[in-house]
Amino acid sequence: MKSKLQNKIAQLEKDRLTLLNVIKSLSEDELNFKPKKDKWSIIQVMHHLIKSEQLSVVYIKRKISSKSNIDKSNLRSRFNAFILKWGLNLPLKLKAPANVSDVPDFDTFENTASKWNNVRNSFIDLINNTSGEILDKDIFKHPIAGKMNILGTLDFFDAHFKHHQKQIKSLLAKLTMEKK
Protein backbone atom coordinates (compact mmCIF):
# COMPACT_ATOMS: atom_id res chain seq x y z
CA MET A 1 0.00 0.00 0.00
CA LYS A 2 2.84 2.40 0.79
CA SER A 3 4.12 2.28 -2.81
CA LYS A 4 0.62 3.09 -4.11
CA LEU A 5 0.48 6.01 -1.66
CA GLN A 6 3.92 7.22 -2.73
CA ASN A 7 2.84 7.19 -6.39
CA LYS A 8 -0.32 9.18 -5.60
CA ILE A 9 1.64 11.68 -3.51
CA ALA A 10 4.25 12.04 -6.26
CA GLN A 11 1.49 12.86 -8.76
CA LEU A 12 -0.10 15.36 -6.36
CA GLU A 13 3.26 17.03 -5.89
CA LYS A 14 3.97 17.10 -9.62
CA ASP A 15 0.59 18.78 -10.27
CA ARG A 16 1.10 21.28 -7.44
CA LEU A 17 4.62 22.20 -8.53
CA THR A 18 3.48 22.54 -12.15
CA LEU A 19 0.80 25.01 -11.05
CA LEU A 20 3.28 26.98 -8.94
CA ASN A 21 5.68 27.10 -11.88
CA VAL A 22 2.93 28.41 -14.20
CA ILE A 23 1.91 31.25 -11.90
CA LYS A 24 5.22 32.23 -10.27
CA SER A 25 5.93 34.84 -12.94
CA LEU A 26 2.63 36.68 -12.35
CA SER A 27 2.71 39.98 -10.54
CA GLU A 28 1.15 40.34 -7.10
CA ASP A 29 -1.67 42.34 -8.68
CA GLU A 30 -2.36 39.55 -11.18
CA LEU A 31 -2.24 36.86 -8.50
CA ASN A 32 -4.68 38.83 -6.35
CA PHE A 33 -6.96 39.89 -9.23
CA LYS A 34 -10.63 39.16 -8.56
CA PRO A 35 -12.87 39.17 -11.65
CA LYS A 36 -15.86 40.06 -9.45
CA LYS A 37 -16.25 41.15 -5.85
CA ASP A 38 -17.69 37.78 -4.78
CA LYS A 39 -15.16 35.67 -6.71
CA TRP A 40 -11.77 34.43 -5.55
CA SER A 41 -8.38 35.41 -6.92
CA ILE A 42 -5.71 32.85 -7.82
CA ILE A 43 -4.05 33.41 -4.43
CA GLN A 44 -7.38 32.93 -2.65
CA VAL A 45 -8.02 29.66 -4.50
CA MET A 46 -4.57 28.50 -3.46
CA HIS A 47 -5.25 29.44 0.17
CA HIS A 48 -8.50 27.49 0.02
CA LEU A 49 -6.60 24.41 -1.20
CA ILE A 50 -3.97 24.91 1.50
CA LYS A 51 -6.58 25.32 4.23
CA SER A 52 -8.43 22.21 3.08
CA GLU A 53 -5.26 20.15 3.16
CA GLN A 54 -4.13 21.67 6.47
CA LEU A 55 -7.43 20.92 8.22
CA SER A 56 -7.32 17.39 6.82
CA VAL A 57 -3.86 16.85 8.30
CA VAL A 58 -5.00 18.23 11.66
CA TYR A 59 -8.06 15.94 11.66
CA ILE A 60 -6.04 12.85 10.72
CA LYS A 61 -3.37 13.55 13.36
CA ARG A 62 -6.04 14.03 16.01
CA LYS A 63 -7.87 10.87 14.93
CA ILE A 64 -4.68 8.78 15.05
CA SER A 65 -3.48 10.20 18.38
CA SER A 66 -6.85 9.94 20.12
CA LYS A 67 -6.35 6.20 20.53
CA SER A 68 -10.05 5.84 19.85
CA ASN A 69 -11.37 2.90 17.92
CA ILE A 70 -10.90 3.75 14.24
CA ASP A 71 -13.12 1.84 11.84
CA LYS A 72 -11.53 -0.35 9.22
CA SER A 73 -12.16 0.98 5.74
CA ASN A 74 -15.11 -0.76 4.13
CA LEU A 75 -17.24 -0.64 1.00
CA ARG A 76 -19.20 2.34 2.35
CA SER A 77 -16.10 4.46 2.92
CA ARG A 78 -14.68 3.54 -0.51
CA PHE A 79 -18.03 4.49 -2.01
CA ASN A 80 -17.89 7.83 -0.14
CA ALA A 81 -14.48 8.56 -1.64
CA PHE A 82 -15.67 7.58 -5.13
CA ILE A 83 -18.77 9.80 -4.94
CA LEU A 84 -16.71 12.74 -3.67
CA LYS A 85 -14.16 12.34 -6.46
CA TRP A 86 -16.93 11.98 -9.04
CA GLY A 87 -18.83 14.99 -7.67
CA LEU A 88 -15.77 17.22 -7.84
CA ASN A 89 -15.41 16.37 -11.52
CA LEU A 90 -18.85 17.75 -12.29
CA PRO A 91 -19.05 21.35 -13.52
CA LEU A 92 -20.95 22.40 -10.41
CA LYS A 93 -20.21 25.44 -8.32
CA LEU A 94 -20.61 24.69 -4.65
CA LYS A 95 -20.16 27.04 -1.75
CA ALA A 96 -17.11 26.02 0.25
CA PRO A 97 -17.62 25.39 3.97
CA ALA A 98 -16.81 28.39 6.17
CA ASN A 99 -13.74 26.78 7.74
CA VAL A 100 -12.00 26.56 4.35
CA SER A 101 -13.40 29.81 2.96
CA ASP A 102 -11.47 32.06 5.30
CA VAL A 103 -8.90 33.22 2.76
CA PRO A 104 -6.82 36.41 2.85
CA ASP A 105 -7.78 39.36 0.66
CA PHE A 106 -4.17 39.70 -0.46
CA ASP A 107 -0.98 37.65 -0.23
CA THR A 108 2.29 37.15 -2.06
CA PHE A 109 3.32 34.19 -4.16
CA GLU A 110 6.30 33.48 -1.92
CA ASN A 111 4.25 33.42 1.28
CA THR A 112 1.49 31.31 -0.25
CA ALA A 113 3.88 28.82 -1.85
CA SER A 114 5.80 28.54 1.43
CA LYS A 115 2.60 27.79 3.37
CA TRP A 116 1.61 25.16 0.83
CA ASN A 117 5.09 23.58 0.96
CA ASN A 118 4.88 23.36 4.76
CA VAL A 119 1.39 21.84 4.76
CA ARG A 120 2.25 19.35 2.03
CA ASN A 121 5.46 18.31 3.79
CA SER A 122 3.49 17.85 7.00
CA PHE A 123 1.06 15.59 5.16
CA ILE A 124 3.86 13.57 3.55
CA ASP A 125 5.58 13.17 6.94
CA LEU A 126 2.30 12.04 8.47
CA ILE A 127 1.90 9.32 5.84
CA ASN A 128 5.53 8.24 6.06
CA ASN A 129 5.39 7.98 9.85
CA THR A 130 2.06 6.13 10.12
CA SER A 131 1.72 2.39 9.80
CA GLY A 132 -0.04 0.96 6.77
CA GLU A 133 -2.49 -0.75 9.11
CA ILE A 134 -3.67 2.63 10.43
CA LEU A 135 -3.66 4.25 6.98
CA ASP A 136 -6.04 1.57 5.72
CA LYS A 137 -8.59 2.60 8.34
CA ASP A 138 -11.09 5.45 8.03
CA ILE A 139 -8.84 8.16 9.45
CA PHE A 140 -10.34 11.07 7.49
CA LYS A 141 -13.86 12.44 7.50
CA HIS A 142 -14.91 14.78 4.73
CA PRO A 143 -17.66 17.16 5.94
CA ILE A 144 -20.03 16.08 3.17
CA ALA A 145 -18.87 12.68 1.90
CA GLY A 146 -18.02 11.15 5.26
CA LYS A 147 -15.32 8.71 6.36
CA MET A 148 -12.54 7.36 4.18
CA ASN A 149 -9.04 5.93 4.36
CA ILE A 150 -5.85 7.61 3.21
CA LEU A 151 -6.26 6.49 -0.41
CA GLY A 152 -9.70 8.11 -0.47
CA THR A 153 -8.18 11.20 1.12
CA LEU A 154 -5.52 11.41 -1.59
CA ASP A 155 -8.18 10.94 -4.26
CA PHE A 156 -10.10 13.82 -2.65
CA PHE A 157 -6.98 16.04 -2.67
CA ASP A 158 -6.42 15.19 -6.34
CA ALA A 159 -10.02 15.79 -7.43
CA HIS A 160 -10.26 18.95 -5.31
CA PHE A 161 -7.05 20.30 -6.82
CA LYS A 162 -8.19 19.53 -10.37
CA HIS A 163 -11.59 21.11 -9.66
CA HIS A 164 -9.90 24.36 -8.62
CA GLN A 165 -7.23 24.09 -11.29
CA LYS A 166 -10.00 24.73 -13.81
CA GLN A 167 -10.95 27.83 -11.84
CA ILE A 168 -7.34 29.04 -11.89
CA LYS A 169 -7.08 28.42 -15.66
CA SER A 170 -10.22 30.49 -16.12
CA LEU A 171 -8.70 33.29 -14.04
CA LEU A 172 -5.50 33.13 -16.10
CA ALA A 173 -7.56 33.44 -19.29
CA LYS A 174 -9.37 36.48 -17.84
CA LEU A 175 -6.02 38.03 -16.95
CA THR A 176 -4.85 37.50 -20.54
CA MET A 177 -8.00 39.22 -21.79
CA GLU A 178 -7.47 42.11 -19.37
CA LYS A 179 -3.95 42.66 -20.76
CA LYS A 180 -5.24 43.04 -24.31
N, C-alpha and C positions, 0 to 999 in steps of 0.2 A: 504493500500500500504506500509506503514512503516514497518509492520511485514514481508512482503515479502522482502523488502530491507534489513532488519536486518538479515534474514535468508541467503540471498545471501552474505552479508558482512561477516557473521560468517563463511561461507564456504570458502570465499576468504582468510580470516585470518587463518583458519585451514590449508589450502593448503600452504600458505606462511610460517607459523610457522613450518610445517612439513619439508619443504625444508630447512629452516634455521637450523633445528635440524639435518638433514642428513649431511649437509656440515660443520657444526661448528667445527668438529674435524679435518678437513683438514688443512694442513699447508698453510702458505701464498704462498709458491711456487706452491702448488697444486691448490689453488684457482685462481692463476694468470697464470696457465699453458695454453698456446695457442698451439693447435695441429699444426697449420700452421700460418704463418705470417699474413695472411688476415682473420683469424678466431678469434672469441672472446673467452676469458677465461670465467670461471664460474662467476667471479667477474664482468666482463664486461657485461655479459648477465644480471646479477642482476641490474647493473647500468642502462642498457637500460630499464628494466622494471620499475625501480624507476623513471627515467626521463619521461617515457611515462605517468605514473600515476601523477607525479608532474605537467607536462604541462596540463594534463586534469583538474586537480584541479584548476590551474591558469585560464584556459579558462572558466570553469564553474563559478568561483567566479566573473570574469570580466563580464560574460554574465548576471549573476543575478544582479550585482550591477550597470550595465549600465542603468537600468530602461528602456531599449529599449523594444520594443514589441517582446516578445518571442513566437514563434509559438507553438500551442498546438500539442502534439504528434499525429501523424496520421498514416494511413496505410503505407505510403511511409517511414516514419522514422522507423517504426517497421520492415519493409522489409530491410532497410539499416542495421539495427542491426543484423537481421537474416543472411543476406549475409556475413557480416563481420565475424560473429561467424563461419559460415559454411566455409568460405574461410580460416580462421586460422586453421581449422581442417584438411585441405588438406596438403599433404606432399610436399608443395612447399617452395622453398627458395626465399624470396623476400628481396630486399635491403631496409633496414630501412631508413626512411626519415632522412635527415641530423640533424634535431633538436633533434632527439632521438638516434643518432649514436655517439654523442660526449661523449665517455666513457673514463675513465682514463686508462692508461696503467697498473697501479698497484694500489691496495688498500688493506686494511685489512678487515677481516670479521667484526670486531667490528664496524669500521667506516661505512661500507656498510649497515650492519644490522641496525645501529642507524639511518642512512638516511632513510632507508625504513620504519622503525617504525614511524619516524616523518611525512613522506609523507602520510602514511596510516592513522595515527591518524588525520591528517589535513583533509583527505577525509571523514573519519567517522564523524568528527565534522561538516563538511560542510553539510552532509546529515542530521545529527541530528538537525541542526539549520536552516534548510530550510523547508518551508511548503510543504506539499504533493502536493498542487496545482501547485507550481513552479516545483517540481521534476517531475511532469507528463508532463511537457513541454519539447520541444527540446532544452535542455540547454547545450548539448555537440555536437561538430562537429568533427568527425573523418576526417583526411585529405583526405582519399580515399572514405570511405563509406558515409560520409555526416552526417546530423543531426540525433540526437536520444535523447531519454529521459534518465533518470538516470538508469532505468532497462536495457536499451540497453547498457549504459555505463558499468554497472557492468558485463553484459554478455561479452562485449569486454574485460574487465580486466581479466575475467575468461578464455576466449578462448586464449587471448594473453599469459597469464601465462602458460597455459597448452601447448601451442605451443613451448614456450621456455623451459618448463620443460623437454620436449623430448630432446632438445639440451643439457641441463645440464646433463641428464642421459647418453647421448652419451659421453660427456666429462668425466663423472665419470668412464665410462667403459674404455675409453682410458687411464685414469690415472691408473686404475687397471692393464691394459696391460703393461703400462710403468714400474710398480713396479715389474713385473715378470721377 
